[in-house]
């Protein structure tokens, strides 16, 4: 019985570790090229305050906050999928 409890604990710990997201700030240059191009073309006068890469188990997304108050979300290919003001 003790071995089953240990096994379940290990499985739960591994699952939590693998599923937890890795949300970390990155330089703008590490955004996908499509996201960089979109930002330069659409918001040429805005400055990126922070860019974050959010890596999850099966996906990666990017969040960008601009100095004009907009928060943009890009998929792993750098395609815009959400804008919040």
C-alpha positions as CSV (number, residue, x, y, z in Angstrom):
1,X,0.0,0.0,0.0
2,X,2.8,2.4,0.8
3,X,4.4,1.8,-2.6
4,X,1.1,2.8,-4.3
5,X,0.9,6.0,-2.3
6,X,4.4,6.9,-3.2
7,X,3.7,6.1,-6.9
8,X,0.6,8.3,-6.9
9,X,2.5,11.1,-5.2
10,X,5.3,10.9,-7.9
11,X,2.8,10.9,-10.7
12,X,0.9,13.9,-9.3
13,X,4.2,15.8,-8.8
14,X,5.3,15.1,-12.4
15,X,1.9,16.1,-13.8
16,X,1.9,19.4,-12.0
17,X,5.5,20.1,-13.1
18,X,4.8,19.3,-16.7
19,X,1.4,21.2,-16.9
20,X,2.6,24.3,-15.1
21,X,3.3,27.2,-17.3
22,X,6.6,28.9,-17.8
23,X,5.8,32.6,-18.1
24,X,9.0,34.6,-18.4
25,X,10.0,38.0,-19.7
26,X,11.9,38.0,-23.0
27,X,13.6,40.6,-25.2
28,X,11.5,41.8,-28.1
29,X,14.0,40.2,-30.4
30,X,12.9,36.8,-29.2
31,X,9.3,37.3,-30.3
32,X,8.5,35.4,-33.5
33,X,9.3,37.4,-36.6
34,X,5.7,37.7,-37.6
35,X,4.9,39.3,-34.2
36,X,7.8,41.7,-34.5
37,X,6.7,42.7,-38.0
38,X,3.1,43.2,-36.9
39,X,4.2,45.4,-34.0
40,X,6.5,47.5,-36.2
41,X,3.9,48.0,-38.9
42,X,0.8,48.5,-36.7
43,X,2.3,50.4,-33.8
44,X,5.5,52.1,-35.1
45,X,5.3,54.9,-32.5
46,X,4.7,52.6,-29.5
47,X,7.3,51.1,-27.2
48,X,7.1,47.5,-25.9
49,X,7.1,47.7,-22.1
50,X,7.3,44.0,-21.6
51,X,7.2,40.9,-23.7
52,X,6.5,37.5,-22.2
53,X,6.8,33.9,-23.5
54,X,4.3,31.5,-21.9
55,X,5.3,27.9,-22.5
56,X,2.8,25.2,-21.6
57,X,2.9,21.5,-22.2
58,X,1.7,21.6,-25.8
59,X,1.7,25.3,-26.7
60,X,3.6,28.5,-26.6
61,X,2.1,31.9,-26.6
62,X,3.5,35.4,-26.4
63,X,2.1,38.4,-24.5
64,X,3.2,42.0,-25.3
65,X,2.3,45.1,-23.3
66,X,2.8,48.5,-25.1
67,X,3.2,51.9,-23.7
68,X,-0.1,53.0,-25.1
69,X,-1.9,50.5,-22.7
70,X,-2.6,47.8,-25.2
71,X,-1.9,44.1,-24.4
72,X,-1.5,41.9,-27.4
73,X,-1.4,38.1,-27.5
74,X,0.4,36.1,-30.2
75,X,0.4,32.4,-30.9
76,X,3.6,30.3,-31.4
77,X,3.8,31.4,-35.0
78,X,3.6,35.1,-34.1
79,X,0.0,35.5,-35.3
80,X,-2.1,38.0,-33.3
81,X,-5.1,36.4,-31.6
82,X,-6.2,38.9,-28.9
83,X,-5.9,42.6,-28.1
84,X,-6.9,44.0,-24.7
85,X,-7.0,47.7,-23.9
